[in-house]
């Protein structure tokens, strides 16, 4: 239900040519990238860091999920937050501030 989703090689899209940002359903104001591989440091820095200067990205590893409940994003499993060319791993059960 994200506002945007990203296709990139760093997110497992092996046939991706560069990075593409697509409009999502838009029920919730966040940007999402699925199948994220935190071991692909160079691809993350070259592909996702430039985008993160304009939008905060929730990067979801395989077998992780997130939900939006009462205006808060809650994460389950390995999830990263990429913003302003910085990446940090979110703690299990992370809950965002009021949106």
GROMACS elastic network, one bead per residue, 0.5 to 0.9 nm:
[ bonds ]
;  ai    aj funct       b0    kb
    1     4     6  0.85689   500
    1    24     6  0.65011   500
    1    25     6  0.51646   500
    1    26     6  0.57462   500
    1    27     6  0.52876   500
    1    28     6  0.59654   500
    1    29     6  0.86645   500
    1    30     6  0.87483   500
    1    68     6  0.88749   500
    2     5     6  0.67126   500
    2    23     6  0.81732   500
    2    24     6  0.53533   500
    2    25     6  0.60478   500
    2    26     6  0.51621   500
    2    27     6  0.63438   500
    2    28     6  0.52469   500
    2    29     6  0.61959   500
    2    30     6  0.54259   500
    2    31     6  0.59087   500
    2    32     6  0.64547   500
    3    22     6  0.85813   500
    3    23     6  0.59865   500
    3    25     6  0.59652   500
    3    27     6  0.66456   500
    3    28     6  0.58921   500
    3    29     6  0.51790   500
    3    30     6  0.55779   500
    3    31     6  0.60120   500
    3    32     6  0.81985   500
    4    21     6  0.65219   500
    4    22     6  0.55032   500
    4    25     6  0.78114   500
    4    26     6  0.71197   500
    4    29     6  0.80837   500
    4    30     6  0.67066   500
    4    32     6  0.62917   500
    4    33     6  0.86971   500
    5    20     6  0.84456   500
    5    21     6  0.58440   500
    5    22     6  0.53800   500
    5    23     6  0.65197   500
    5    24     6  0.60848   500
    5    30     6  0.86544   500
    5    31     6  0.55469   500
    5    33     6  0.56320   500
    5    34     6  0.81673   500
    5    57     6  0.88227   500
    6    11     6  0.83004   500
    6    19     6  0.70091   500
    6    20     6  0.57477   500
    6    22     6  0.61987   500
    6    23     6  0.89137   500
    6    31     6  0.75551   500
    6    32     6  0.63490   500
    6    33     6  0.50730   500
    6    34     6  0.78571   500
    6    48     6  0.88954   500
    6    57     6  0.89083   500
    7    10     6  0.85098   500
    7    11     6  0.67735   500
    7    12     6  0.83424   500
    7    13     6  0.63696   500
    7    16     6  0.67643   500
    7    18     6  0.83763   500
    7    19     6  0.58002   500
    7    20     6  0.53157   500
    7    21     6  0.65807   500
    7    22     6  0.79415   500
    7    33     6  0.69625   500
    7    34     6  0.82959   500
    8    11     6  0.52608   500
    8    12     6  0.69013   500
    8    13     6  0.55055   500
    8    14     6  0.77681   500
    8    15     6  0.85943   500
    8    16     6  0.56753   500
    8    17     6  0.75789   500
    8    18     6  0.63014   500
    8    20     6  0.67349   500
    8    21     6  0.88928   500
    8    33     6  0.83059   500
    8    43     6  0.86769   500
    8    47     6  0.70345   500
    8    48     6  0.81431   500
    9    12     6  0.52283   500
    9    14     6  0.51779   500
    9    15     6  0.72590   500
    9    16     6  0.57600   500
    9    17     6  0.78561   500
    9    18     6  0.73288   500
    9    19     6  0.75716   500
    9    43     6  0.71151   500
    9    44     6  0.87321   500
    9    47     6  0.80737   500
   10    13     6  0.71598   500
   10    14     6  0.82766   500
   10    35     6  0.84626   500
   10    36     6  0.64259   500
   10    37     6  0.64016   500
   10    38     6  0.83116   500
   10    40     6  0.61448   500
   10    41     6  0.82784   500
   10    42     6  0.85558   500
   10    43     6  0.52290   500
   10    44     6  0.57064   500
   10    47     6  0.72474   500
   10    48     6  0.80950   500
   11    14     6  0.83307   500
   11    33     6  0.66979   500
   11    34     6  0.61827   500
   11    35     6  0.50403   500
   11    37     6  0.61192   500
   11    38     6  0.89909   500
   11    40     6  0.88254   500
   11    43     6  0.89419   500
   11    44     6  0.84657   500
   11    59     6  0.83098   500
   11    60     6  0.88288   500
   11    61     6  0.85094   500
   12    15     6  0.87451   500
   12    16     6  0.87460   500
   12    34     6  0.82128   500
   12    35     6  0.57847   500
   12    36     6  0.66369   500
   12    37     6  0.72699   500
   13    16     6  0.53412   500
   13    17     6  0.89569   500
   13    35     6  0.84099   500
   14    17     6  0.85217   500
   16    19     6  0.69485   500
   16    20     6  0.81568   500
   17    20     6  0.81364   500
   18    47     6  0.72120   500
   19    47     6  0.62400   500
   19    48     6  0.79005   500
   19    51     6  0.89891   500
   21    31     6  0.89205   500
   21    51     6  0.89044   500
   23    26     6  0.73845   500
   24    27     6  0.83636   500
   24    31     6  0.86239   500
   25    28     6  0.81434   500
   26    29     6  0.64913   500
   26    30     6  0.83094   500
   28    31     6  0.89459   500
   28    68     6  0.76585   500
   28    71     6  0.83935   500
   29    99     6  0.80931   500
   30    55     6  0.80905   500
   30    56     6  0.70545   500
   30    57     6  0.70153   500
   30    58     6  0.74856   500
   31    55     6  0.70413   500
   31    56     6  0.63922   500
   31    58     6  0.61629   500
   31    59     6  0.86350   500
   32    56     6  0.86791   500
   32    57     6  0.55861   500
   32    59     6  0.60267   500
   32    60     6  0.75028   500
   33    36     6  0.66590   500
   33    57     6  0.70441   500
   33    58     6  0.63190   500
   33    60     6  0.61743   500
   33    61     6  0.87717   500
   34    58     6  0.84417   500
   34    59     6  0.60437   500
   34    61     6  0.63850   500
   34    62     6  0.74242   500
   35    59     6  0.78126   500
   35    60     6  0.60361   500
   35    62     6  0.51721   500
   35    63     6  0.86715   500
   36    39     6  0.89674   500
   36    40     6  0.87000   500
   36    59     6  0.57606   500
   36    60     6  0.54886   500
   36    62     6  0.70040   500
   36    79     6  0.84889   500
   36    80     6  0.86749   500
   37    40     6  0.58278   500
   37    41     6  0.84889   500
   37    44     6  0.86198   500
   37    59     6  0.87357   500
   37    60     6  0.85144   500
   37    61     6  0.62254   500
   37    62     6  0.82313   500
   38    41     6  0.64862   500
   38    44     6  0.78179   500
   38    59     6  0.89816   500
   38    61     6  0.78343   500
   38    80     6  0.84080   500
   39    42     6  0.87488   500
   39    44     6  0.88644   500
   40    43     6  0.55431   500
   40    44     6  0.61550   500
   40    45     6  0.87258   500
   41    44     6  0.50772   500
   41    45     6  0.61393   500
   41    46     6  0.86077   500
   42    45     6  0.51876   500
   42    46     6  0.61221   500
   42    47     6  0.83736   500
   43    46     6  0.51254   500
   43    47     6  0.56361   500
   43    48     6  0.76521   500
   44    47     6  0.53200   500
   44    48     6  0.51728   500
   44    49     6  0.65449   500
   45    48     6  0.59409   500
   45    49     6  0.50457   500
   45    50     6  0.77160   500
   45    85     6  0.74319   500
   45    86     6  0.88239   500
   46    49     6  0.62838   500
   46    50     6  0.70542   500
   47    50     6  0.65269   500
   47    51     6  0.73930   500
   48    51     6  0.53143   500
   48    52     6  0.61336   500
   48    57     6  0.82860   500
   48    82     6  0.77625   500
   48    85     6  0.78327   500
   49    53     6  0.68355   500
   49    82     6  0.72653   500
   49    83     6  0.74320   500
   49    84     6  0.69629   500
   49    86     6  0.71154   500
   49    87     6  0.85327   500
   50    53     6  0.57042   500
   50    54     6  0.78722   500
   50    84     6  0.80390   500
   50    85     6  0.66914   500
   51    54     6  0.57400   500
   51    55     6  0.63977   500
   51    56     6  0.82356   500
   51    57     6  0.83780   500
   51    83     6  0.85255   500
   51    84     6  0.84319   500
   51    85     6  0.82493   500
   52    56     6  0.54222   500
   52    57     6  0.64011   500
   52    82     6  0.61103   500
   52    84     6  0.51849   500
   52    85     6  0.58011   500
   52    86     6  0.80773   500
   53    56     6  0.76238   500
   53    83     6  0.63821   500
   53    85     6  0.63375   500
   54    83     6  0.82485   500
   54    84     6  0.76198   500
   55    82     6  0.87033   500
   55    83     6  0.68780   500
   55    84     6  0.80964   500
   56    81     6  0.71236   500
   56    82     6  0.58818   500
   56    84     6  0.76188   500
   57    80     6  0.81203   500
   57    81     6  0.57914   500
   57    82     6  0.50405   500
   57    83     6  0.64547   500
   58    79     6  0.69428   500
   58    80     6  0.58734   500
   58    82     6  0.64943   500
   58    83     6  0.89710   500
   59    78     6  0.87543   500
   59    79     6  0.57042   500
   59    81     6  0.61579   500
   59    82     6  0.72182   500
   60    63     6  0.83286   500
   60    64     6  0.60745   500
   60    65     6  0.68950   500
   60    66     6  0.82574   500
   60    75     6  0.89449   500
   60    77     6  0.82580   500
   60    78     6  0.65900   500
   60    80     6  0.65116   500
   60    81     6  0.88743   500
   61    64     6  0.57196   500
   61    65     6  0.83392   500
   61    77     6  0.77109   500
   61    78     6  0.55890   500
   61    79     6  0.59624   500
   61    80     6  0.80887   500
   62    65     6  0.83860   500
   62    77     6  0.84828   500
   62    78     6  0.77824   500
   63    76     6  0.88074   500
   63    77     6  0.66837   500
   63    78     6  0.77657   500
   64    75     6  0.76236   500
   64    76     6  0.55785   500
   64    78     6  0.56512   500
   64    79     6  0.67863   500
   65    74     6  0.85902   500
   65    75     6  0.60218   500
   65    76     6  0.52781   500
   65    77     6  0.64772   500
   65    78     6  0.83343   500
   65    79     6  0.80004   500
   66    73     6  0.67686   500
   66    74     6  0.54953   500
   66    76     6  0.59411   500
   66    77     6  0.85341   500
   66    79     6  0.86264   500
   67    72     6  0.81288   500
   67    73     6  0.57193   500
   67    74     6  0.53628   500
   67    75     6  0.66494   500
   67    76     6  0.85969   500
   68    71     6  0.61626   500
   68    72     6  0.53879   500
   68    74     6  0.61897   500
   68    75     6  0.88985   500
   69    72     6  0.53510   500
   69    73     6  0.65622   500
   69    74     6  0.74315   500
   70    73     6  0.85584   500
   70    98     6  0.87223   500
   71    96     6  0.86305   500
   71    97     6  0.84471   500
   71    98     6  0.61203   500
   71    99     6  0.56010   500
   72    95     6  0.62202   500
   72    96     6  0.52795   500
   72    97     6  0.63120   500
   72    98     6  0.59080   500
   72    99     6  0.64477   500
   73    94     6  0.78107   500
   73    95     6  0.55452   500
   73    96     6  0.51251   500
   73    97     6  0.79791   500
   73    98     6  0.88173   500
   73    99     6  0.85465   500
   74    92     6  0.89254   500
   74    93     6  0.60887   500
   74    94     6  0.55213   500
   74    96     6  0.66037   500
   75    78     6  0.82045   500
   75    79     6  0.68875   500
   75    90     6  0.78903   500
   75    91     6  0.81501   500
   75    92     6  0.64976   500
   75    93     6  0.52093   500
   75    94     6  0.53296   500
   75    95     6  0.67631   500
   75    96     6  0.88482   500
   76    79     6  0.74039   500
   76    91     6  0.84695   500
   76    92     6  0.54739   500
   76    93     6  0.54159   500
   76    94     6  0.75190   500
   77    90     6  0.89186   500
   77    91     6  0.83618   500
   77    92     6  0.58533   500
   77    93     6  0.78923   500
   78    89     6  0.73597   500
   78    90     6  0.72945   500
   78    91     6  0.79524   500
   78    92     6  0.71785   500
   79    88     6  0.87606   500
   79    89     6  0.60430   500
   79    90     6  0.56523   500
   79    91     6  0.78944   500
   79    92     6  0.80869   500
   80    87     6  0.66273   500
   80    88     6  0.55717   500
   80    90     6  0.54421   500
   80    91     6  0.88919   500
   81    86     6  0.81684   500
   81    87     6  0.56880   500
   81    88     6  0.54749   500
   81    89     6  0.63864   500
   81    90     6  0.67120   500
   82    85     6  0.66680   500
   82    86     6  0.55807   500
   82    88     6  0.66599   500
   82    89     6  0.88767   500
   83    86     6  0.53873   500
   83    87     6  0.65588   500
   83    88     6  0.87843   500
   84    87     6  0.84409   500
   90    93     6  0.82095   500
   90    94     6  0.61032   500
   91    94     6  0.53492   500
   96    99     6  0.77995   500
